[in-house]
Amino acid sequence: MSDSETDSTEQMTSRNILGSLLESGLHEMNRERSGLLLSGLSAGLDIGFGPLMMAVVLTLSPGGFGDLPTELLLASVYSIGFMFVILGRSELFTEHTTLAVIPVLDRQASVRQLGRLWGLVYVGNIVGGLLFTLLVTLLMPELGVVDPAAFETIALKLVDHDLTWLFVGGVFAGWLMGLLAWLITAAQDTTARILLVLIVTGTIGLLHLPHSIAGNVEVLFGLIVSSAITPADYVGFLVLATVGNAFGGAVFVALLKYGHVVRGAN
């Protein structure tokens, strides 16, 4: 195969991915409000299993943060919630920082439609995370495998930073989640998608980057069980992580990849 034929094949593949993302984004924008809200609620509930399993690992593991085997195990179980959400096709705000921006860039949807989608999914995600946290807090004494101190340790890993780090870390987390949305669309089978979710979200977990939706559950747990986490810590984290996630997914993935595919076609 010649170089020109190879380039054409790669370009066509990129255009197919972009076309699929565009179609998916338009479909979600045209869904009823109640459907988006309920799907977002489901995602907020499901993603909580990742932070819960992190607390279980910290409770049962002889190691802690900084111990390589424990860190790798924590990053792996952090991915569980994302697998439930992404493979279950629930709506996650950080995926839509890329998915929903592409129809706007292609001028097939308005900024107002984007805001509607983001708002409904985000509210559903946050409320779902709150409900999951409250449920687990009620069940925790009977579970017998979770030490409340583990939740405090996990939350402090996210809030014990300055505001600049929260925003920049949020940009990187949003960048990775946007990249995951692109890669998941390109993947051909379920096994490949599971591996992609594990690798990308495991990277977020290993680097302790602030993901606004999973982190919502992590910091809420800390807020409920520990006086070391304050409401101001929670609000500051949520605002900066959310803005950073949106910026990272929209700019570093949606804008750049849309631009290189469209310009490549020309």
C-alpha positions as CSV (number, residue, x, y, z in Angstrom):
1,M,0.0,0.0,0.0
2,S,1.4,3.4,-0.9
3,D,1.8,6.3,1.5
4,S,-1.1,8.2,0.0
5,E,-3.3,5.1,0.3
6,T,-2.3,4.7,4.0
7,D,-3.0,8.4,4.7
8,S,-6.4,8.1,3.0
9,T,-7.3,5.1,5.1
10,E,-6.2,6.8,8.4
11,Q,-8.1,9.9,7.4
12,M,-11.3,7.9,6.6
13,T,-11.0,6.2,9.9
14,S,-10.8,9.5,11.7
15,R,-13.7,10.9,9.8
16,N,-15.8,7.8,10.7
17,I,-15.0,8.3,14.4
18,L,-15.9,12.0,14.1
19,G,-19.1,11.2,12.3
20,S,-20.1,8.6,15.0
21,L,-19.4,11.1,17.8
22,L,-21.4,13.8,15.9
23,E,-24.3,11.5,15.5
24,S,-24.2,10.4,19.2
25,G,-23.9,14.0,20.3
26,L,-26.9,15.1,18.3
27,H,-29.0,12.1,19.5
28,E,-28.3,13.0,23.2
29,M,-29.1,16.7,22.6
30,N,-32.5,15.8,21.2
31,R,-33.5,13.5,24.1
32,E,-36.2,14.4,26.5
33,R,-35.1,16.2,29.6
34,S,-36.4,13.5,31.9
35,G,-34.4,10.8,30.0
36,L,-31.2,12.8,30.2
37,L,-31.7,13.6,33.9
38,L,-32.5,10.0,34.8
39,S,-29.5,8.7,32.8
40,G,-27.3,11.2,34.5
41,L,-28.7,10.1,37.9
42,S,-27.9,6.5,37.1
43,A,-24.4,7.4,36.1
44,G,-23.9,9.4,39.3
45,L,-25.0,6.4,41.3
46,D,-23.0,3.8,39.4
47,I,-19.7,5.7,39.5
48,G,-19.8,5.7,43.3
49,F,-18.7,2.0,43.3
50,G,-15.2,3.1,42.3
51,P,-14.6,5.4,45.3
52,L,-16.3,2.8,47.6
53,M,-13.9,0.0,46.4
54,M,-10.9,2.4,46.9
55,A,-11.9,2.8,50.5
56,V,-12.3,-1.0,50.9
57,V,-8.8,-1.5,49.4
58,L,-7.2,1.1,51.7
59,T,-9.0,-0.5,54.7
60,L,-7.9,-4.0,53.9
61,S,-4.5,-3.4,52.3
62,P,-1.3,-3.4,54.5
63,G,0.0,-0.6,52.4
64,G,-1.3,2.9,51.7
65,F,-0.8,5.8,49.3
66,G,2.7,5.8,48.0
67,D,3.0,2.0,48.1
68,L,3.2,0.9,44.5
69,P,1.1,-2.3,44.7
70,T,-1.6,-0.5,46.7
71,E,-1.5,2.5,44.3
72,L,-1.9,0.2,41.3
73,L,-4.8,-1.7,42.9
74,L,-6.5,1.6,43.9
75,A,-6.2,2.8,40.3
76,S,-7.7,-0.5,39.1
77,V,-10.7,-0.4,41.4
78,Y,-11.2,3.3,40.7
79,S,-12.0,2.2,37.1
80,I,-14.9,0.0,38.2
81,G,-17.4,2.8,38.4
82,F,-16.4,4.1,35.0
83,M,-16.9,0.7,33.5
84,F,-20.4,0.4,34.9
85,V,-21.2,3.9,33.5
86,I,-19.6,3.8,30.1
87,L,-20.3,0.2,29.1
88,G,-23.9,0.6,30.6
89,R,-24.3,3.7,28.3
90,S,-25.4,6.1,31.1
91,E,-24.7,9.8,30.6
92,L,-21.5,11.1,32.2
93,F,-20.8,14.9,32.2
94,T,-17.1,14.5,31.5
95,E,-17.7,12.4,28.4
96,H,-20.0,15.1,27.1
97,T,-17.3,17.7,27.4
98,T,-16.1,16.2,24.1
99,L,-19.1,14.4,22.7
100,A,-21.6,17.3,23.0
101,V,-19.2,20.0,21.8
102,I,-18.6,18.4,18.4
103,P,-22.1,19.1,17.1
104,V,-21.6,22.8,18.1
105,L,-18.3,23.0,16.3
106,D,-20.0,21.4,13.3
107,R,-22.7,24.1,13.5
108,Q,-25.5,21.4,13.8
109,A,-26.3,22.4,17.3
110,S,-26.3,25.7,19.3
111,V,-24.5,26.7,22.5
112,R,-27.9,26.8,24.2
113,Q,-28.5,23.1,23.3
114,L,-25.0,22.3,24.7
115,G,-25.8,24.1,27.9
116,R,-29.1,22.2,28.3
117,L,-27.4,18.9,27.8
118,W,-24.5,19.7,30.1
119,G,-26.8,21.1,32.8
120,L,-29.2,18.1,32.9
121,V,-26.5,15.5,32.9
122,Y,-24.3,17.3,35.4
123,V,-27.2,17.8,37.9
124,G,-28.2,14.1,37.5
125,N,-24.5,13.0,38.1
126,I,-24.1,15.2,41.2
127,V,-27.5,14.2,42.7
128,G,-26.8,10.5,41.9
129,G,-23.4,10.7,43.7
130,L,-25.0,12.3,46.7
131,L,-27.6,9.6,46.9
132,F,-25.0,6.9,46.6
133,T,-22.9,8.5,49.4
134,L,-25.8,8.7,51.7
135,L,-26.8,5.1,51.1
136,V,-23.3,3.8,51.7
137,T,-22.9,5.9,54.8
138,L,-26.1,4.3,56.2
139,L,-24.8,0.8,55.3
140,M,-21.2,1.3,56.2
141,P,-21.3,0.1,59.9
142,E,-22.9,-3.2,58.8
143,L,-20.5,-3.7,55.9
144,G,-17.5,-4.3,58.2
145,V,-14.9,-3.8,55.5
146,V,-14.7,0.0,55.3
147,D,-12.9,2.2,57.8
148,P,-14.3,5.8,57.8
149,A,-10.7,7.0,58.0
150,A,-10.1,5.6,54.5
151,F,-12.7,8.0,53.1
152,E,-11.0,10.9,54.8
153,T,-7.6,9.9,53.3
154,I,-9.1,9.6,49.8
155,A,-10.8,13.0,50.1
156,L,-7.7,14.7,51.4
157,K,-5.8,13.5,48.3
158,L,-8.1,15.7,46.2
159,V,-8.8,18.8,48.4
160,D,-5.4,19.2,50.0
161,H,-4.0,21.2,47.1
162,D,-4.1,24.9,46.0
163,L,-6.7,26.2,43.7
164,T,-4.4,26.3,40.7
165,W,-3.6,22.6,41.0
166,L,-7.3,21.8,41.2
167,F,-8.0,23.6,37.9
168,V,-5.0,22.3,36.0
169,G,-5.4,18.8,37.3
170,G,-9.1,19.0,36.3
171,V,-8.0,20.0,32.8
172,F,-5.9,16.9,32.5
173,A,-8.7,14.7,33.8
174,G,-11.1,16.2,31.3
175,W,-8.6,15.8,28.5
176,L,-8.2,12.1,29.4
177,M,-12.0,11.6,29.6
178,G,-12.5,13.3,26.2
179,L,-9.8,11.1,24.8
180,L,-11.5,8.1,26.2
181,A,-14.8,9.1,24.5
182,W,-12.9,9.3,21.2
183,L,-11.1,5.9,21.7
184,I,-14.2,4.1,22.9
185,T,-15.9,5.2,19.6
186,A,-13.0,3.8,17.6
187,A,-12.9,0.5,19.5
188,Q,-14.5,-2.5,17.7
189,D,-15.4,-4.8,20.6
190,T,-16.3,-4.9,24.3
191,T,-12.9,-6.3,25.4
192,A,-11.0,-3.4,23.8
193,R,-13.4,-0.9,25.4
194,I,-12.9,-2.5,28.8
195,L,-9.2,-2.2,28.5
196,L,-9.4,1.4,27.3
197,V,-11.6,2.3,30.3
198,L,-9.2,0.6,32.6
199,I,-6.1,2.3,31.1
200,V,-7.5,5.8,30.8
201,T,-9.5,6.1,34.1
202,G,-6.8,4.1,35.9
203,T,-4.3,6.8,34.8
204,I,-6.7,9.4,36.3
205,G,-6.8,7.4,39.5
206,L,-3.1,6.7,39.7
207,L,-2.3,10.5,39.2
208,H,-5.1,11.4,41.7
209,L,-6.5,13.9,39.2
210,P,-9.7,15.7,40.1
211,H,-12.6,14.2,38.2
212,S,-15.7,16.2,39.0
213,I,-18.2,13.3,39.1
214,A,-16.1,10.5,40.7
215,G,-14.5,13.1,42.9
216,N,-17.9,14.4,44.0
217,V,-18.4,11.0,45.7
218,E,-14.9,10.9,47.1
219,V,-15.1,14.3,48.7
220,L,-18.7,13.9,49.9
221,F,-17.6,10.7,51.7
222,G,-14.9,12.7,53.4
223,L,-17.2,15.6,54.2
224,I,-19.7,13.3,55.9
225,V,-17.4,11.1,58.0
226,S,-14.6,13.6,58.8
227,S,-14.3,17.1,60.3
228,A,-11.0,17.6,58.3
229,I,-13.1,18.1,55.1
230,T,-15.2,21.3,55.1
231,P,-18.1,22.4,52.9
232,A,-15.8,25.1,51.5
233,D,-13.3,22.3,50.5
234,Y,-16.1,20.4,48.7
235,V,-17.5,23.5,46.9
236,G,-14.0,24.6,45.9
237,F,-13.1,21.2,44.6
238,L,-16.4,20.8,42.7
239,V,-16.3,24.2,40.9
240,L,-12.6,24.0,39.8
241,A,-12.7,20.4,38.9
242,T,-15.8,20.9,36.8
243,V,-14.5,23.9,35.0
244,G,-11.1,22.2,34.4
245,N,-12.8,19.0,33.1
246,A,-15.0,21.0,30.7
247,F,-12.0,23.0,29.4
248,G,-9.8,19.9,29.0
249,G,-12.4,17.9,27.1
250,A,-13.6,20.7,25.0
251,V,-10.3,22.2,23.9
252,F,-7.7,19.4,24.0
253,V,-9.9,16.8,22.4
254,A,-13.1,18.1,20.8
255,L,-11.6,21.3,19.3
256,L,-8.2,19.8,18.3
257,K,-9.5,16.5,16.9
258,Y,-12.4,18.1,15.1
259,G,-10.0,20.6,13.6
260,H,-7.4,18.1,12.4
261,V,-10.0,15.8,10.8
262,V,-11.9,18.6,9.0
263,R,-8.7,20.3,7.9
264,G,-7.2,17.0,6.8
265,A,-10.3,16.3,4.7
266,N,-9.7,19.6,2.9
